Amino acid sequence: GEFSTHKDQYHHVLYFLSGHGVGWLDSDEYEAKAGRAVHIPAGTLHGYRNDSRETMTLLTINIPRDEL
């Protein structure tokens, strides 16, 4: 599956628990895999895609814009 690129008004911290694929932060790509943590500042274009047969599971922490 894929979570298409979008922007949010709050910060995210993503922690990938399973699966393997690619993630996007603005025009940059990163490897989305178990054990990886990613900070996404508010207003940043972002998304991710699972390229494996394994279910992609991740923990998402949302932080209000004015709290960082």
mmCIF file of the N, C-alpha and C atoms, coordinates in Angstrom:
data_MODEL
# 
_entry.id   MODEL 
# 
loop_
_atom_site.group_PDB 
_atom_site.id 
_atom_site.type_symbol 
_atom_site.label_atom_id 
_atom_site.label_alt_id 
_atom_site.label_comp_id 
_atom_site.label_asym_id 
_atom_site.label_entity_id 
_atom_site.label_seq_id 
_atom_site.pdbx_PDB_ins_code 
_atom_site.Cartn_x 
_atom_site.Cartn_y 
_atom_site.Cartn_z 
_atom_site.occupancy 
_atom_site.B_iso_or_equiv 
_atom_site.pdbx_formal_charge 
_atom_site.auth_seq_id 
_atom_site.auth_comp_id 
_atom_site.auth_asym_id 
_atom_site.auth_atom_id 
_atom_site.pdbx_PDB_model_num 
ATOM 1   N N  . GLY A 1 1  ? 0.823  -1.184 0.000  1.00 0.00 ? 1  GLY A N  1 
ATOM 2   C CA . GLY A 1 1  ? 0.000  0.000  0.000  1.00 0.00 ? 1  GLY A CA 1 
ATOM 3   C C  . GLY A 1 1  ? 0.864  1.242  0.000  1.00 0.00 ? 1  GLY A C  1 
ATOM 4   N N  . GLU A 1 2  ? 0.211  2.354  -0.176 1.00 0.00 ? 2  GLU A N  1 
ATOM 5   C CA . GLU A 1 2  ? 0.896  3.644  -0.237 1.00 0.00 ? 2  GLU A CA 1 
ATOM 6   C C  . GLU A 1 2  ? 0.097  4.693  0.506  1.00 0.00 ? 2  GLU A C  1 
ATOM 7   N N  . PHE A 1 3  ? 0.796  5.559  1.226  1.00 0.00 ? 3  PHE A N  1 
ATOM 8   C CA . PHE A 1 3  ? 0.215  6.735  1.852  1.00 0.00 ? 3  PHE A CA 1 
ATOM 9   C C  . PHE A 1 3  ? 0.743  7.898  1.035  1.00 0.00 ? 3  PHE A C  1 
ATOM 10  N N  . SER A 1 4  ? -0.080 8.422  0.131  1.00 0.00 ? 4  SER A N  1 
ATOM 11  C CA . SER A 1 4  ? 0.388  9.399  -0.856 1.00 0.00 ? 4  SER A CA 1 
ATOM 12  C C  . SER A 1 4  ? 0.877  10.688 -0.191 1.00 0.00 ? 4  SER A C  1 
ATOM 13  N N  . THR A 1 5  ? 1.708  11.423 -0.935 1.00 0.00 ? 5  THR A N  1 
ATOM 14  C CA . THR A 1 5  ? 2.319  12.630 -0.394 1.00 0.00 ? 5  THR A CA 1 
ATOM 15  C C  . THR A 1 5  ? 1.268  13.680 -0.060 1.00 0.00 ? 5  THR A C  1 
ATOM 16  N N  . HIS A 1 6  ? 1.513  14.351 1.054  1.00 0.00 ? 6  HIS A N  1 
ATOM 17  C CA . HIS A 1 6  ? 0.611  15.381 1.566  1.00 0.00 ? 6  HIS A CA 1 
ATOM 18  C C  . HIS A 1 6  ? 1.380  16.233 2.576  1.00 0.00 ? 6  HIS A C  1 
ATOM 19  N N  . LYS A 1 7  ? 0.751  17.308 3.046  1.00 0.00 ? 7  LYS A N  1 
ATOM 20  C CA . LYS A 1 7  ? 1.329  18.170 4.077  1.00 0.00 ? 7  LYS A CA 1 
ATOM 21  C C  . LYS A 1 7  ? 0.368  18.225 5.255  1.00 0.00 ? 7  LYS A C  1 
ATOM 22  N N  . ASP A 1 8  ? 0.925  18.355 6.450  1.00 0.00 ? 8  ASP A N  1 
ATOM 23  C CA . ASP A 1 8  ? 0.124  18.501 7.663  1.00 0.00 ? 8  ASP A CA 1 
ATOM 24  C C  . ASP A 1 8  ? 0.558  19.752 8.411  1.00 0.00 ? 8  ASP A C  1 
ATOM 25  N N  . GLN A 1 9  ? -0.318 20.250 9.271  1.00 0.00 ? 9  GLN A N  1 
ATOM 26  C CA . GLN A 1 9  ? -0.026 21.442 10.061 1.00 0.00 ? 9  GLN A CA 1 
ATOM 27  C C  . GLN A 1 9  ? 0.609  21.105 11.407 1.00 0.00 ? 9  GLN A C  1 
ATOM 28  N N  . TYR A 1 10 ? 1.007  19.859 11.591 1.00 0.00 ? 10 TYR A N  1 
ATOM 29  C CA . TYR A 1 10 ? 1.659  19.436 12.831 1.00 0.00 ? 10 TYR A CA 1 
ATOM 30  C C  . TYR A 1 10 ? 2.880  18.592 12.479 1.00 0.00 ? 10 TYR A C  1 
ATOM 31  N N  . HIS A 1 11 ? 3.781  18.461 13.427 1.00 0.00 ? 11 HIS A N  1 
ATOM 32  C CA . HIS A 1 11 ? 4.983  17.647 13.253 1.00 0.00 ? 11 HIS A CA 1 
ATOM 33  C C  . HIS A 1 11 ? 4.626  16.177 13.435 1.00 0.00 ? 11 HIS A C  1 
ATOM 34  N N  . HIS A 1 12 ? 5.397  15.301 12.788 1.00 0.00 ? 12 HIS A N  1 
ATOM 35  C CA . HIS A 1 12 ? 5.260  13.853 12.969 1.00 0.00 ? 12 HIS A CA 1 
ATOM 36  C C  . HIS A 1 12 ? 6.607  13.279 13.394 1.00 0.00 ? 12 HIS A C  1 
ATOM 37  N N  . VAL A 1 13 ? 6.537  12.211 14.156 1.00 0.00 ? 13 VAL A N  1 
ATOM 38  C CA . VAL A 1 13 ? 7.661  11.296 14.310 1.00 0.00 ? 13 VAL A CA 1 
ATOM 39  C C  . VAL A 1 13 ? 7.117  9.937  13.900 1.00 0.00 ? 13 VAL A C  1 
ATOM 40  N N  . LEU A 1 14 ? 7.721  9.327  12.887 1.00 0.00 ? 14 LEU A N  1 
ATOM 41  C CA . LEU A 1 14 ? 7.324  7.995  12.431 1.00 0.00 ? 14 LEU A CA 1 
ATOM 42  C C  . LEU A 1 14 ? 8.362  6.998  12.918 1.00 0.00 ? 14 LEU A C  1 
ATOM 43  N N  . TYR A 1 15 ? 7.903  5.851  13.400 1.00 0.00 ? 15 TYR A N  1 
ATOM 44  C CA . TYR A 1 15 ? 8.806  4.763  13.758 1.00 0.00 ? 15 TYR A CA 1 
ATOM 45  C C  . TYR A 1 15 ? 8.282  3.508  13.080 1.00 0.00 ? 15 TYR A C  1 
ATOM 46  N N  . PHE A 1 16 ? 9.044  2.996  12.111 1.00 0.00 ? 16 PHE A N  1 
ATOM 47  C CA . PHE A 1 16 ? 8.631  1.839  11.328 1.00 0.00 ? 16 PHE A CA 1 
ATOM 48  C C  . PHE A 1 16 ? 8.905  0.557  12.112 1.00 0.00 ? 16 PHE A C  1 
ATOM 49  N N  . LEU A 1 17 ? 7.876  -0.263 12.274 1.00 0.00 ? 17 LEU A N  1 
ATOM 50  C CA . LEU A 1 17 ? 7.961  -1.506 13.038 1.00 0.00 ? 17 LEU A CA 1 
ATOM 51  C C  . LEU A 1 17 ? 8.131  -2.731 12.150 1.00 0.00 ? 17 LEU A C  1 
ATOM 52  N N  . SER A 1 18 ? 7.561  -2.703 10.939 1.00 0.00 ? 18 SER A N  1 
ATOM 53  C CA . SER A 1 18 ? 7.680  -3.827 10.005 1.00 0.00 ? 18 SER A CA 1 
ATOM 54  C C  . SER A 1 18 ? 7.433  -3.325 8.591  1.00 0.00 ? 18 SER A C  1 
ATOM 55  N N  . GLY A 1 19 ? 7.743  -4.184 7.627  1.00 0.00 ? 19 GLY A N  1 
ATOM 56  C CA . GLY A 1 19 ? 7.602  -3.818 6.218  1.00 0.00 ? 19 GLY A CA 1 
ATOM 57  C C  . GLY A 1 19 ? 8.879  -3.181 5.701  1.00 0.00 ? 19 GLY A C  1 
ATOM 58  N N  . HIS A 1 20 ? 8.879  -2.885 4.419  1.00 0.00 ? 20 HIS A N  1 
ATOM 59  C CA . HIS A 1 20 ? 10.049 -2.297 3.777  1.00 0.00 ? 20 HIS A CA 1 
ATOM 60  C C  . HIS A 1 20 ? 9.576  -1.560 2.543  1.00 0.00 ? 20 HIS A C  1 
ATOM 61  N N  . GLY A 1 21 ? 10.056 -0.344 2.359  1.00 0.00 ? 21 GLY A N  1 
ATOM 62  C CA . GLY A 1 21 ? 9.655  0.421  1.188  1.00 0.00 ? 21 GLY A CA 1 
ATOM 63  C C  . GLY A 1 21 ? 10.439 1.711  1.091  1.00 0.00 ? 21 GLY A C  1 
ATOM 64  N N  . VAL A 1 22 ? 9.759  2.736  0.610  1.00 0.00 ? 22 VAL A N  1 
ATOM 65  C CA . VAL A 1 22 ? 10.379 4.033  0.395  1.00 0.00 ? 22 VAL A CA 1 
ATOM 66  C C  . VAL A 1 22 ? 9.492  5.101  1.021  1.00 0.00 ? 22 VAL A C  1 
ATOM 67  N N  . GLY A 1 23 ? 10.148 6.141  1.541  1.00 0.00 ? 23 GLY A N  1 
ATOM 68  C CA . GLY A 1 23 ? 9.434  7.296  2.068  1.00 0.00 ? 23 GLY A CA 1 
ATOM 69  C C  . GLY A 1 23 ? 9.935  8.553  1.385  1.00 0.00 ? 23 GLY A C  1 
ATOM 70  N N  . TRP A 1 24 ? 9.136  9.614  1.454  1.00 0.00 ? 24 TRP A N  1 
ATOM 71  C CA . TRP A 1 24 ? 9.490  10.888 0.822  1.00 0.00 ? 24 TRP A CA 1 
ATOM 72  C C  . TRP A 1 24 ? 9.364  12.019 1.823  1.00 0.00 ? 24 TRP A C  1 
ATOM 73  N N  . LEU A 1 25 ? 10.347 12.899 1.810  1.00 0.00 ? 25 LEU A N  1 
ATOM 74  C CA . LEU A 1 25 ? 10.334 14.157 2.549  1.00 0.00 ? 25 LEU A CA 1 
ATOM 75  C C  . LEU A 1 25 ? 10.682 15.237 1.542  1.00 0.00 ? 25 LEU A C  1 
ATOM 76  N N  . ASP A 1 26 ? 9.688  16.034 1.163  1.00 0.00 ? 26 ASP A N  1 
ATOM 77  C CA . ASP A 1 26 ? 9.848  16.991 0.067  1.00 0.00 ? 26 ASP A CA 1 
ATOM 78  C C  . ASP A 1 26 ? 10.386 16.244 -1.150 1.00 0.00 ? 26 ASP A C  1 
ATOM 79  N N  . SER A 1 27 ? 11.559 16.595 -1.674 1.00 0.00 ? 27 SER A N  1 
ATOM 80  C CA . SER A 1 27 ? 12.075 15.919 -2.872 1.00 0.00 ? 27 SER A CA 1 
ATOM 81  C C  . SER A 1 27 ? 13.068 14.805 -2.537 1.00 0.00 ? 27 SER A C  1 
ATOM 82  N N  . ASP A 1 28 ? 13.293 14.550 -1.250 1.00 0.00 ? 28 ASP A N  1 
ATOM 83  C CA . ASP A 1 28 ? 14.239 13.508 -0.834 1.00 0.00 ? 28 ASP A CA 1 
ATOM 84  C C  . ASP A 1 28 ? 13.522 12.187 -0.588 1.00 0.00 ? 28 ASP A C  1 
ATOM 85  N N  . GLU A 1 29 ? 14.222 11.083 -0.860 1.00 0.00 ? 29 GLU A N  1 
ATOM 86  C CA . GLU A 1 29 ? 13.706 9.740  -0.572 1.00 0.00 ? 29 GLU A CA 1 
ATOM 87  C C  . GLU A 1 29 ? 14.526 9.127  0.553  1.00 0.00 ? 29 GLU A C  1 
ATOM 88  N N  . TYR A 1 30 ? 13.887 8.254  1.320  1.00 0.00 ? 30 TYR A N  1 
ATOM 89  C CA . TYR A 1 30 ? 14.598 7.491  2.342  1.00 0.00 ? 30 TYR A CA 1 
ATOM 90  C C  . TYR A 1 30 ? 14.056 6.071  2.352  1.00 0.00 ? 30 TYR A C  1 
ATOM 91  N N  . GLU A 1 31 ? 14.860 5.152  2.889  1.00 0.00 ? 31 GLU A N  1 
ATOM 92  C CA . GLU A 1 31 ? 14.449 3.761  3.004  1.00 0.00 ? 31 GLU A CA 1 
ATOM 93  C C  . GLU A 1 31 ? 13.534 3.628  4.222  1.00 0.00 ? 31 GLU A C  1 
ATOM 94  N N  . ALA A 1 32 ? 12.306 3.196  3.992  1.00 0.00 ? 32 ALA A N  1 
ATOM 95  C CA . ALA A 1 32 ? 11.337 2.972  5.068  1.00 0.00 ? 32 ALA A CA 1 
ATOM 96  C C  . ALA A 1 32 ? 11.437 1.508  5.463  1.00 0.00 ? 32 ALA A C  1 
ATOM 97  N N  . LYS A 1 33 ? 11.959 1.241  6.665  1.00 0.00 ? 33 LYS A N  1 
ATOM 98  C CA . LYS A 1 33 ? 12.172 -0.146 7.085  1.00 0.00 ? 33 LYS A CA 1 
ATOM 99  C C  . LYS A 1 33 ? 12.065 -0.231 8.600  1.00 0.00 ? 33 LYS A C  1 
ATOM 100 N N  . ALA A 1 34 ? 11.880 -1.436 9.087  1.00 0.00 ? 34 ALA A N  1 
ATOM 101 C CA . ALA A 1 34 ? 11.767 -1.667 10.527 1.00 0.00 ? 34 ALA A CA 1 
ATOM 102 C C  . ALA A 1 34 ? 12.985 -1.108 11.258 1.00 0.00 ? 34 ALA A C  1 
ATOM 103 N N  . GLY A 1 35 ? 12.726 -0.396 12.350 1.00 0.00 ? 35 GLY A N  1 
ATOM 104 C CA . GLY A 1 35 ? 13.789 0.188  13.151 1.00 0.00 ? 35 GLY A CA 1 
ATOM 105 C C  . GLY A 1 35 ? 14.132 1.618  12.800 1.00 0.00 ? 35 GLY A C  1 
ATOM 106 N N  . ARG A 1 36 ? 13.596 2.156  11.715 1.00 0.00 ? 36 ARG A N  1 
ATOM 107 C CA . ARG A 1 36 ? 13.903 3.520  11.294 1.00 0.00 ? 36 ARG A CA 1 
ATOM 108 C C  . ARG A 1 36 ? 12.922 4.491  11.927 1.00 0.00 ? 36 ARG A C  1 
ATOM 109 N N  . ALA A 1 37 ? 13.448 5.600  12.433 1.00 0.00 ? 37 ALA A N  1 
ATOM 110 C CA . ALA A 1 37 ? 12.635 6.702  12.940 1.00 0.00 ? 37 ALA A CA 1 
ATOM 111 C C  . ALA A 1 37 ? 12.852 7.908  12.031 1.00 0.00 ? 37 ALA A C  1 
ATOM 112 N N  . VAL A 1 38 ? 11.785 8.644  11.764 1.00 0.00 ? 38 VAL A N  1 
ATOM 113 C CA . VAL A 1 38 ? 11.853 9.797  10.867 1.00 0.00 ? 38 VAL A CA 1 
ATOM 114 C C  . VAL A 1 38 ? 11.096 10.956 11.508 1.00 0.00 ? 38 VAL A C  1 
ATOM 115 N N  . HIS A 1 39 ? 11.736 12.135 11.562 1.00 0.00 ? 39 HIS A N  1 
ATOM 116 C CA . HIS A 1 39 ? 11.058 13.354 12.014 1.00 0.00 ? 39 HIS A CA 1 
ATOM 117 C C  . HIS A 1 39 ? 10.587 14.119 10.788 1.00 0.00 ? 39 HIS A C  1 
ATOM 118 N N  . ILE A 1 40 ? 9.315  14.497 10.783 1.00 0.00 ? 40 ILE A N  1 
ATOM 119 C CA . ILE A 1 40 ? 8.742  15.248 9.664  1.00 0.00 ? 40 ILE A CA 1 
ATOM 120 C C  . ILE A 1 40 ? 8.235  16.582 10.205 1.00 0.00 ? 40 ILE A C  1 
ATOM 121 N N  . PRO A 1 41 ? 8.913  17.687 9.887  1.00 0.00 ? 41 PRO A N  1 
ATOM 122 C CA . PRO A 1 41 ? 8.462  18.988 10.357 1.00 0.00 ? 41 PRO A CA 1 
ATOM 123 C C  . PRO A 1 41 ? 7.102  19.368 9.762  1.00 0.00 ? 41 PRO A C  1 
ATOM 124 N N  . ALA A 1 42 ? 6.335  20.126 10.514 1.00 0.00 ? 42 ALA A N  1 
ATOM 125 C CA . ALA A 1 42 ? 5.041  20.613 10.031 1.00 0.00 ? 42 ALA A CA 1 
ATOM 126 C C  . ALA A 1 42 ? 5.219  21.321 8.690  1.00 0.00 ? 42 ALA A C  1 
ATOM 127 N N  . GLY A 1 43 ? 4.277  21.108 7.778  1.00 0.00 ? 43 GLY A N  1 
ATOM 128 C CA . GLY A 1 43 ? 4.304  21.758 6.474  1.00 0.00 ? 43 GLY A CA 1 
ATOM 129 C C  . GLY A 1 43 ? 5.195  21.092 5.441  1.00 0.00 ? 43 GLY A C  1 
ATOM 130 N N  . THR A 1 44 ? 5.829  19.977 5.787  1.00 0.00 ? 44 THR A N  1 
ATOM 131 C CA . THR A 1 44 ? 6.719  19.258 4.871  1.00 0.00 ? 44 THR A CA 1 
ATOM 132 C C  . THR A 1 44 ? 5.923  18.240 4.057  1.00 0.00 ? 44 THR A C  1 
ATOM 133 N N  . LEU A 1 45 ? 6.120  18.244 2.750  1.00 0.00 ? 45 LEU A N  1 
ATOM 134 C CA . LEU A 1 45 ? 5.491  17.249 1.885  1.00 0.00 ? 45 LEU A CA 1 
ATOM 135 C C  . LEU A 1 45 ? 6.087  15.888 2.222  1.00 0.00 ? 45 LEU A C  1 
ATOM 136 N N  . HIS A 1 46 ? 5.232  14.895 2.491  1.00 0.00 ? 46 HIS A N  1 
ATOM 137 C CA . HIS A 1 46 ? 5.728  13.586 2.902  1.00 0.00 ? 46 HIS A CA 1 
ATOM 138 C C  . HIS A 1 46 ? 4.739  12.482 2.558  1.00 0.00 ? 46 HIS A C  1 
ATOM 139 N N  . GLY A 1 47 ? 5.248  11.254 2.503  1.00 0.00 ? 47 GLY A N  1 
ATOM 140 C CA . GLY A 1 47 ? 4.443  10.061 2.259  1.00 0.00 ? 47 GLY A CA 1 
ATOM 141 C C  . GLY A 1 47 ? 5.350  8.850  2.297  1.00 0.00 ? 47 GLY A C  1 
ATOM 142 N N  . TYR A 1 48 ? 4.769  7.669  2.133  1.00 0.00 ? 48 TYR A N  1 
ATOM 143 C CA . TYR A 1 48 ? 5.564  6.441  2.112  1.00 0.00 ? 48 TYR A CA 1 
ATOM 144 C C  . TYR A 1 48 ? 4.811  5.340  1.385  1.00 0.00 ? 48 TYR A C  1 
ATOM 145 N N  . ARG A 1 49 ? 5.577  4.336  0.945  1.00 0.00 ? 49 ARG A N  1 
ATOM 146 C CA . ARG A 1 49 ? 5.013  3.205  0.202  1.00 0.00 ? 49 ARG A CA 1 
ATOM 147 C C  . ARG A 1 49 ? 5.671  1.921  0.684  1.00 0.00 ? 49 ARG A C  1 
ATOM 148 N N  . ASN A 1 50 ? 4.875  0.876  0.889  1.00 0.00 ? 50 ASN A N  1 
ATOM 149 C CA . ASN A 1 50 ? 5.384  -0.444 1.252  1.00 0.00 ? 50 ASN A CA 1 
ATOM 150 C C  . ASN A 1 50 ? 5.674  -1.214 -0.032 1.00 0.00 ? 50 ASN A C  1 
ATOM 151 N N  . ASP A 1 51 ? 6.922  -1.631 -0.218 1.00 0.00 ? 51 ASP A N  1 
ATOM 152 C CA . ASP A 1 51 ? 7.316  -2.397 -1.405 1.00 0.00 ? 51 ASP A CA 1 
ATOM 153 C C  . ASP A 1 51 ? 7.474  -3.888 -1.112 1.00 0.00 ? 51 ASP A C  1 
ATOM 154 N N  . SER A 1 52 ? 7.172  -4.305 0.111  1.00 0.00 ? 52 SER A N  1 
ATOM 155 C CA . SER A 1 52 ? 7.370  -5.705 0.488  1.00 0.00 ? 52 SER A CA 1 
ATOM 156 C C  . SER A 1 52 ? 6.030  -6.429 0.594  1.00 0.00 ? 52 SER A C  1 
ATOM 157 N N  . ARG A 1 53 ? 6.106  -7.743 0.710  1.00 0.00 ? 53 ARG A N  1 
ATOM 158 C CA . ARG A 1 53 ? 4.899  -8.545 0.926  1.00 0.00 ? 53 ARG A CA 1 
ATOM 159 C C  . ARG A 1 53 ? 4.476  -8.511 2.391  1.00 0.00 ? 53 ARG A C  1 
ATOM 160 N N  . GLU A 1 54 ? 5.392  -8.110 3.243  1.00 0.00 ? 54 GLU A N  1 
ATOM 161 C CA . GLU A 1 54 ? 5.114  -8.001 4.673  1.00 0.00 ? 54 GLU A CA 1 
ATOM 162 C C  . GLU A 1 54 ? 4.268  -6.748 4.937  1.00 0.00 ? 54 GLU A C  1 
ATOM 163 N N  . THR A 1 55 ? 3.348  -6.839 5.875  1.00 0.00 ? 55 THR A N  1 
ATOM 164 C CA . THR A 1 55 ? 2.553  -5.677 6.256  1.00 0.00 ? 55 THR A CA 1 
ATOM 165 C C  . THR A 1 55 ? 3.468  -4.598 6.823  1.00 0.00 ? 55 THR A C  1 
ATOM 166 N N  . MET A 1 56 ? 3.284  -3.343 6.373  1.00 0.00 ? 56 MET A N  1 
ATOM 167 C CA . MET A 1 56 ? 4.043  -2.236 6.943  1.00 0.00 ? 56 MET A CA 1 
ATOM 168 C C  . MET A 1 56 ? 3.271  -1.725 8.153  1.00 0.00 ? 56 MET A C  1 
ATOM 169 N N  . THR A 1 57 ? 3.948  -1.740 9.289  1.00 0.00 ? 57 THR A N  1 
ATOM 170 C CA . THR A 1 57 ? 3.363  -1.244 10.530 1.00 0.00 ? 57 THR A CA 1 
ATOM 171 C C  . THR A 1 57 ? 4.260  -0.137 11.057 1.00 0.00 ? 57 THR A C  1 
ATOM 172 N N  . LEU A 1 58 ? 3.663  0.965  11.489 1.00 0.00 ? 58 LEU A N  1 
ATOM 173 C CA . LEU A 1 58 ? 4.457  2.041  12.042 1.00 0.00 ? 58 LEU A CA 1 
ATOM 174 C C  . LEU A 1 58 ? 3.705  2.750  13.147 1.00 0.00 ? 58 LEU A C  1 
ATOM 175 N N  . LEU A 1 59 ? 4.466  3.349  14.025 1.00 0.00 ? 59 LEU A N  1 
ATOM 176 C CA . LEU A 1 59 ? 3.950  4.175  15.095 1.00 0.00 ? 59 LEU A CA 1 
ATOM 177 C C  . LEU A 1 59 ? 4.085  5.618  14.642 1.00 0.00 ? 59 LEU A C  1 
ATOM 178 N N  . THR A 1 60 ? 3.012  6.391  14.760 1.00 0.00 ? 60 THR A N  1 
ATOM 179 C CA . THR A 1 60 ? 3.036  7.799  14.385 1.00 0.00 ? 60 THR A CA 1 
ATOM 180 C C  . THR A 1 60 ? 2.747  8.646  15.611 1.00 0.00 ? 60 THR A C  1 
ATOM 181 N N  . ILE A 1 61 ? 3.625  9.590  15.891 1.00 0.00 ? 61 ILE A N  1 
ATOM 182 C CA . ILE A 1 61 ? 3.411  10.548 16.970 1.00 0.00 ? 61 ILE A CA 1 
ATOM 183 C C  . ILE A 1 61 ? 3.199  11.902 16.313 1.00 0.00 ? 61 ILE A C  1 
ATOM 184 N N  . ASN A 1 62 ? 2.078  12.545 16.621 1.00 0.00 ? 62 ASN A N  1 
ATOM 185 C CA . ASN A 1 62 ? 1.764  13.868 16.085 1.00 0.00 ? 62 ASN A CA 1 
ATOM 186 C C  . ASN A 1 62 ? 1.999  14.909 17.175 1.00 0.00 ? 62 ASN A C  1 
ATOM 187 N N  . ILE A 1 63 ? 2.706  15.978 16.821 1.00 0.00 ? 63 ILE A N  1 
ATOM 188 C CA . ILE A 1 63 ? 3.066  17.021 17.779 1.00 0.00 ? 63 ILE A CA 1 
ATOM 189 C C  . ILE A 1 63 ? 2.572  18.362 17.237 1.00 0.00 ? 63 ILE A C  1 
ATOM 190 N N  . PRO A 1 64 ? 1.770  19.100 18.013 1.00 0.00 ? 64 PRO A N  1 
ATOM 191 C CA . PRO A 1 64 ? 1.293  20.405 17.543 1.00 0.00 ? 64 PRO A CA 1 
ATOM 192 C C  . PRO A 1 64 ? 2.456  21.303 17.125 1.00 0.00 ? 64 PRO A C  1 
ATOM 193 N N  . ARG A 1 65 ? 2.208  22.095 16.095 1.00 0.00 ? 65 ARG A N  1 
ATOM 194 C CA . ARG A 1 65 ? 3.232  22.962 15.503 1.00 0.00 ? 65 ARG A CA 1 
ATOM 195 C C  . ARG A 1 65 ? 3.935  23.832 16.548 1.00 0.00 ? 65 ARG A C  1 
ATOM 196 N N  . ASP A 1 66 ? 3.204  24.376 17.490 1.00 0.00 ? 66 ASP A N  1 
ATOM 197 C CA . ASP A 1 66 ? 3.784  25.319 18.454 1.00 0.00 ? 66 ASP A CA 1 
ATOM 198 C C  . ASP A 1 66 ? 4.454  24.646 19.650 1.00 0.00 ? 66 ASP A C  1 
ATOM 199 N N  . GLU A 1 67 ? 4.537  23.315 19.656 1.00 0.00 ? 67 GLU A N  1 
ATOM 200 C CA . GLU A 1 67 ? 5.154  22.616 20.783 1.00 0.00 ? 67 GLU A CA 1 
ATOM 201 C C  . GLU A 1 67 ? 6.569  22.125 20.493 1.00 0.00 ? 67 GLU A C  1 
ATOM 202 N N  . LEU A 1 68 ? 7.126  22.463 19.355 1.00 0.00 ? 68 LEU A N  1 
ATOM 203 C CA . LEU A 1 68 ? 8.534  22.132 19.064 1.00 0.00 ? 68 LEU A CA 1 
ATOM 204 C C  . LEU A 1 68 ? 9.298  23.390 18.748 1.00 0.00 ? 68 LEU A C  1 
# 
